[in-house]
Amino acid sequence: MTKTAGEVLDLANKIARLVEERGWNQEDFARISQLNRHTVRTILNAGANRRLRNATVSQCADALGLTVNELRTLPLERLLPRMHGKNPVDEALLKMLAANARLPELAAWLGRNDERSAEFSAEEVDELLQMQETGGALERLGVEQCVEMLERRRRLLTQVRLIAGTEYLDLLEQVVDLVQCKLHAAKIEPGRRLRG
C-alpha cells in the first residue's frame, strides 16, 4: 500500500513535534537516531514530501522510545506524554489492578496515589500483583518501597535507551557486563531480588 504525500508529511510532522517535545535540536536527534544530518533536516523541516524509508522510521521510533507501529498509528496527543516518560493512562488496566489488589495496604496505596499508579505499565501491574503472595515483597518491604523500586527501574530503562543511542554505547555495555558478572558470581537471578 503506497502512502499518500499527506500521510508522509503527517508522519514527518509527528516526528518533528515529538523531537521538539524531547527538547532535542537537529544535531541531538541525528546523533541519537544515528541518521545522517540531511535526513534529519528533511524530517524536521517537513518541507519535502519525500517518502520515509522503513529503516528511517524505525530509527526515529527507536530514538523516541516507541515502536514503529506506535509512531505510525497513535495520535500525537497520546505520544506527547511519553516523551517525558509518561505512558498514557490505561483505565482498564487501573481497574483490573484495583479489583485484584488483595492486600489492604496495596488497595489503600492505590487510593492515595492516582497519578503514580496511572503510570504503571501492564508489566508493572502484573509484577505488583505477583508481589502480593504470602510472604512476598509487598509484605516484606512494604508497598511504597516496592513501587519506588519499579519507578526507579522505569527511569533507569528510559535513561539506558537514551544512552544506547549515543557514542557512549560501548561504555554502557561495559557497565552492564560488569554488573551481569557480579550477579552471576553472587548467583542472583536478575529481577528475582524484588519479587522473591
N, C-alpha and C positions, 0 to 999 in steps of 0.2 A: 504494500500500500504506500503510495507516494504522498509525502507531506506537502500541504499547500504552503505558499510563501507566508501566509498569515500564521500558520502553525509554527513554522520555523522561527519567525520573528517573535511570536509569543514565548517560545521556549528560551530564546536568547534574552528577551526582556526579563523573564522569570529568573534566569541565571544571574543577570546583571543586578537585579534587585536583591537577590539573596547574598551576592558578594558584597553589595553595599551594606546590607544589614549586618554582615560579619565585621564590617569596618576595614575591609581589605581594599588596597588600591590595585592597579593592574599588575604591578611588579609582584606584590604578595600573592595574588591569585595565580599568576604564571608559575611562580616558584612552588606553591602548594599543590596545584593541579598537575604540575610537570608538563604544561602545554607551552608551546612557543609564544612569544610576545605578540606576534602578528595575529595568531588565532584568538588570543585573549582580547586583544584590542577589537577585533571583529565582533566577538560575542558581546563585550561590554558596551560597545558603541552602537550595536544593533543596527548599524547603517546598511550593511549588506544583507540581502535576503538569501545569502548562501546557505545551503543545506548543511547542517551539522552532522558530521560523521558519528556513527555509533560509538566509536572509540573515544571521540572528543566528549560526547555527552557522558560517557562512563567516567572519564577522568574528572569532569566537572562534578558529577554526582558524588564520587569518592571524596573529593576535596571538601564538599559541603556536608559530608556525613550522611548522605542519602543514598537510596538505591536508585537505579535508573528509572524503574517504574514509578517510584515516588516523585522523582523530579519531573517526569513527563506527565503524570496523571493528577497528582494532588494540586489543589488550588493554592495560590500563593499565600492566602491568609492562613492556611494550615501549616505551611512550611516556615513562615517567618518566625514563629516562636521557637522552632527547632534550631535556628541559627544562634540562639542563646542557650542551647542545651535543654530546652523545654519541649517535651512531647505534647501534642495536642491531647486534651482531656478525653479519655475514653470512658464515658459514663457507664456503659455496660460492664466494663472491667471493674470500676469502682463499686458498682452494686454487687457484683459477684464477690469481691473481696469482703465487703461489709457483711454479706449474707453468710460467708464461710469463716468469719472471724470467731472462732470458738473461745479463745481466751478473752476474758473480760478486759484485761489490760490492753490488748490489741484493739478491741472494739472501742474502748474509751479513747485511745490514742487517735484512731481514725476520726472520731467525732470532734476532737480538738484540732486536728491538723488537715483541714481541707486542701490547702494549697500544696503542702508537701505530698500528700497522698495522691493528688491529681497528677503528679509527675512520675508515678510508678509505671514501669513498662510491664507487659504481660509476664515476662520472665521474672521480674522482681516480685510481682504479686504471687506467682507460683512458689517462689523461694520463701516468701514470708509465710505463706500458708503451710509449707512443709516444716518451717521452724516452730510451728505450734505443737508439734508432737510432745508427748510427755517427756520431760527432761531435756527438751530441745533448747535451741539458742534463745528463743523468746523468754522462756522461763529462767534460764541460767543468767543471761546477760541483761535482760530487760528489753522492752520494745524500742525505747529511744536509742539505745546503743546499737541494736540491730539495724534500725532504719538509718542511722548515721553511717554505718558501715556500707550499706547499699548505696547511699548518696555519695560517699567518698569514692566508691568504685566507679559509679556513673561519671563523676567529674574526671577521674583519672583516665577512664577509657576515652572520653572526649579529648583530653589533652594528648593521649597517645596517638589518636587518629590524626590530630593536627601535626604532631611532631613527625609522624610517619611520612608526611608529605613534604618534608624538608630535607636539607642536607645533613641533618642530624640522625637520619635513619640508622646509620651504622652504629652510632653511639647508643641509640635506643636498643638496638638489637643486642649489643654487648651487655647492657644493664639487664635486659630480660633474661639472657642466657645465664648471667651470674646468679640471678635470683632463682631461676629454674634449678641450677646446680645445688644451691643451698637447700631448696625444698626437697630435692631428691636425696641429698645427703641426710637430711633430717627425717626423711620418709614421711613427709606431709603431702597429702594429696591436694593439689590446687583446688580451691573452692571448698574444701572439706572443713576447714577450721571454723568458718562462720556457722555452718549448719550443724556440725557434729556436736 
